[in-house]
Amino acid sequence: MNPRLLAGYIPGMDDDSQQSGIRARGEEALGDLAQALLDNPIFGGAVSKTLGAGERAVQAQRSALNALSMASAEDLERIERRLRSLSDRLEELEDRVDELLDEHRRANQRSV
């Protein structure tokens, strides 16, 4: 579709200038609307209640999981980190045991 039809063609102005002007007016109107919403105590209270309800829902979910003896995602992530750490330590021990076995074999070969 022709941008001139959408923007409302103004003679003597190029398309980019018109679009910039429309965009600026739109941004200004959106900013005014956002400010009016933030200044409105009813809207602010509704946002606060909504956020509070979300936090209460998360807490209720945690309580339900605890009551069912089920792990939360946070619990599982912590367990995963611990398992990775243990796996890394076990690999280090395996490497050290291999080194000691190699040293022992070399020592036995020298003494034979």
C-alpha positions in Angstrom: 0.0 0.0 0.0 1.2 3.5 -0.7 2.7 5.2 2.4 1.3 8.5 1.2 -2.3 7.1 1.6 -1.5 5.8 5.1 0.3 8.9 6.3 -2.0 11.5 4.9 0.0 13.1 2.1 1.1 16.7 2.8 2.3 18.5 -0.3 5.9 19.7 -0.1 7.0 17.1 2.5 8.7 13.9 1.6 7.5 10.5 2.9 10.3 10.2 5.5 9.5 13.6 7.1 5.8 12.7 7.3 6.5 9.3 8.9 8.9 10.9 11.4 6.3 13.4 12.4 3.6 10.8 12.7 6.0 8.6 14.7 6.9 11.5 17.0 3.2 12.4 17.6 2.5 8.7 18.3 5.3 8.4 20.8 4.2 11.5 22.5 0.6 10.3 22.8 1.8 6.9 24.1 4.0 8.7 26.7 1.1 10.8 27.8 -1.1 7.8 28.1 1.6 5.9 30.1 2.0 8.9 32.4 -1.8 9.2 33.0 -1.9 5.6 33.9 0.9 5.9 36.3 -0.6 8.9 37.9 -4.0 7.1 38.3 -4.2 5.6 41.9 -6.8 3.1 40.8 -4.5 1.8 38.0 -1.5 1.8 40.4 -3.5 -0.2 43.0 -4.6 -2.7 40.4 -1.0 -3.2 39.2 0.1 -3.7 42.8 -2.6 -6.1 43.5 -1.9 -8.1 40.4 1.8 -8.3 41.2 1.0 -9.3 44.8 -1.4 -12.0 43.5 1.3 -13.4 41.3 3.8 -13.6 44.2 1.1 -15.3 46.3 0.4 -17.8 43.6 4.2 -18.7 43.3 4.3 -19.1 47.1 1.2 -21.3 47.0 2.8 -23.4 44.3 5.9 -23.9 46.4 3.8 -24.9 49.4 1.9 -27.4 47.3 5.1 -28.9 46.0 6.5 -29.1 49.5 3.3 -30.8 50.8 3.6 -33.4 48.0 7.3 -33.8 48.7 8.1 -32.7 45.2 11.1 -30.7 44.2 10.8 -27.3 42.7 12.7 -26.2 39.6 15.1 -24.3 41.9 15.7 -27.4 44.0 16.4 -29.4 40.8 18.8 -26.8 39.5 20.7 -26.8 42.9 20.9 -30.6 42.8 22.1 -30.5 39.2 24.9 -28.1 40.1 25.9 -30.4 43.0 26.0 -33.4 40.8 28.1 -31.7 38.2 30.5 -30.6 40.9 30.7 -34.2 42.2 31.2 -35.5 38.7 34.1 -33.1 38.2 35.7 -34.2 41.4 35.3 -37.9 40.6 36.9 -37.3 37.2 39.9 -35.7 39.0 40.2 -38.6 41.3 40.0 -41.1 38.4 42.8 -39.2 36.6 44.9 -39.3 39.8 44.3 -43.0 40.3 45.3 -43.6 36.7 48.5 -41.6 37.3 49.3 -43.6 40.4 48.7 -46.9 38.6 51.1 -45.8 35.8 53.7 -44.9 38.4 53.3 -48.2 40.1 53.6 -50.1 36.9 56.8 -48.2 35.9 58.2 -48.8 39.4 57.5 -52.6 39.1 59.1 -52.7 35.6 62.3 -51.1 36.9 62.6 -53.5 39.8 62.1 -56.6 37.7 
